[in-house]
Amino acid sequence: MNNKFYFKCKTCGFEIEGFKEWFSNNQKCPECGDNKINTIYHTDKNKLIELIQANQKPESLWHYFDFLPLEHKENIVTEGEGVAPIERWQFFEDYAKRKYNLNLEVFINRNDKSFATGTFKDKGGALAASVMKEHGIKEYVVVSTGNTASAFAHYMARAGVSCAVFVPEDSLPDSEAHIGTYGQKLFRVKGDYAYAKKVAADYAKEHGILITGGNLDPLRLEAKKTQVFEMMRVMGKTPDVYIQALSGGTGPFAVDKAFDDFKELNLFGKLPRFLLSQGDRCAPMAHAWENAKNNNYPNGWEKDYPIYENPVTLIPTIATGNPGMYPFMGPLVRKSGGEIFSVNEEMAVPLARLVGFERVIKIGPASAAGVLGFFEALKRGLIHNGESVFINMGESANRALGFLQEVAYTTEHIRTVADTKRFNREDYRDKLWLPFENY
């Protein structure tokens, strides 16, 4: 008997005891067949107050074990994920003051520091692998544009689970190398992400194997909600504004879940405004949002969105041409008072160069799209004086070496020492800032 948590169907209210019943029904409600559930814990919610006031840094997201859907600690699979540094970036604050006369606090969630694969997805990978271990499951199917694939493949290998990974044809080749190194199977599907999802589902059905449940999967949602707990532990508050790159949107859904779970404690204050960016070469949610906003959100607006088949994009990691989550994401963003907008993908390389210079870190293309959201939001007047801004930076560049090679800008080809000259690193600063001073 599971005494820690249970699931409740959001459609019909049927209560599902736990993962054993959930998995045996192919991750659907046994009463109405829907796949949207809420995870409810029996744990006294006041215990969270103790956890976020801990005097020492937690070792991983499992510091919040009492509010994660795993029954026994001995099944935990972890590599220290979930407690990536949250930093103040003064140079972003200076920019906002200099260009827009705004006094801001800007916090960056450094997921590139995650120990396993350097991505925000490590949280979900750790929880999923732990649950598979707890229930003796030895095979799993993942479909992803890249980052989830790498994280889940890594953690499933740690748990001794064979993971079949399906990615669209344009997925970054560096992810393929990582997945293959772990001994997991990668299927590069000749088609876009939507078609890869279909093929993966067919594979899972044919062989009777569990498959990732998408952006509202409790294995991902419950793990990622811990970022709100980390905001409180590190920042002492939740931000006014939350920014990240948008593909499906598990991050914002998870933030909303944390706020909803603990609303009676009055710990977190007001839900932050979600300012979500999509690369302009594949931005169906941004286009749907703009259309709805221009028409004053007519009846059924959240179900009206374009589908882009086989999008050609510079940032395939977040390219989801068929935005099936928009009917849920659109209303959430509107509830928060936020916006969904596109950013110029060609600015990803200049942004990565700037961040590399100012903070000496290498960020991946999806992270660049998210951080570009900060500049675009300032330009659009979406951030106000005195506000705190949290940027959920998605991933490092360790699985995007082609992108990293584009970011490099200081190389000179020489024959002899006569072709060289001394340099001062500071001479690059104005050149790197110029695209953003003119943004």
Secondary structure, 3 states (H helix, E strand, C coil): CCCCEEEEECCCCCEECCHHHHHHCCCCCCCCCCCCEEEEECCCCCHHHHHHCCCCCCCCHHHHHHHCCCCCHHHCCCCCCCCCCEEECHHHHHHHHHHHCCCCEEEEEEHHHCCCCCECCHHHHHHHHHHHHHCCCCEEEEECCCHHHHHHHHHHHHCCCEEEEEEECCCCHHHHHHHHHCCCEEEEECCCHHHHHHHHHHHHHHHCCCECCCCCCHHHHHHHCHHHHHHHHHHCCCCCEEEEECCCCHHHHHHHHHHHHCHHHCCCCCCCEEEEEEECCCCHHHHHHHHHHHCCCCCCHHHCCCCCCCCCCCCHHHCCCCCCCHHHHHHHHHHHCCEEEEECHHHHHHHHHHHHHHHCCCECHHHHHHHHHHHHHHHCCCCCCCCEEEEEECEECCCCHHHHHHHCCCCCCCCCHHHCCCCCHHHHHHHHHHHHHCC
